[in-house]
């Protein structure tokens, strides 16, 4: 066995979103439910119409991401990512502050978690897992390989676990590192190291797999991992950075287990 652990990116590696996916019905339902629940819980609060609430949340998340890009102007694209600020505010902190400003109220933890999950439901409900993902994960874990994931997302670990559970693959993952809760985005080295540590494997014995050269190849390689660029969902030019380039997840068992 060449590697003790495989650490996967999720979006556009384990799963993707069909080009014809229509998020509108899910978003209308989700924000209608959120507005109704907030009005019931806070009858004196100025809860906006669902469409306004939805746009306000979308604008806040967009502004946070644009601020991240501005703070790292040119550094990521030029390859000077080790100089970049890769911190990410926790999603629960973002939502709590946004709703406090909008409504003038403080949500308890349970209601806040429900609002976050419901507002981000479309991303979870519309994703499609790669056809060979379950078979690949079963082959790896059946051979004793430990599997984890590191993902850049506004989803909480709770939301990511829901997605994995919906598609019957949660049990294969021994570690999940989610940027929305870790406080950093890939390619911050702490994310890769945390996943390896949780899996009980040295970075040098880990293979990282993802669809982006910066976050999923250069980042993990900087902490000592090997890296495979996966072209199953996206076809980013590999250059000479990856140790492997694969067209689908089903190629992993042969690489990881060796001959």
Number of C-alpha atoms within 10 A of each C-alpha: 13 14 20 23 27 28 28 25 22 20 19 20 23 26 19 18 16 10 6 6 10 11 13 10 9 18 20 16 15 20 23 17 16 23 20 15 16 18 15 11 12 16 11 11 14 13 20 15 13 19 13 13 19 19 12 16 16 12 12 14 16 12 12 14 13 12 12 16 16 11 13 17 12 13 16 16 10 8 12 11 19 14 10 18 16 19 15 20 16 18 19 19 12 16 19 20 14 15 18 12 11 15 16 15 15 14 19 9 11 8 15 17 19 12 23 19 18 19 24 18 20 20 16 18 14 16 18 16 20 19 13 14 18 19 14 18 23 17 17 22 18 11 14 13 22 23 25 21 23 26 24 21 18 21 24 22 18 11 19 20 16 16 22 19 12 12 13 11 17 16 13 18 19 17 19 22 24 25 26 23 20 18 16 20 23 22 22 22 18 17 25 28 19 17 26 28 13 13 22 14 17 16 24 16 15 28 28 28 29 31 28 22 21 18 21 26 26 19 23 29 23 15 16 16 24 23 26 24 27 29 20 19 18 15 12 12 12 18 7 9 16 20 15 17 19 18 14 19 23 19 14 22 19 13 16 19 16 10 7
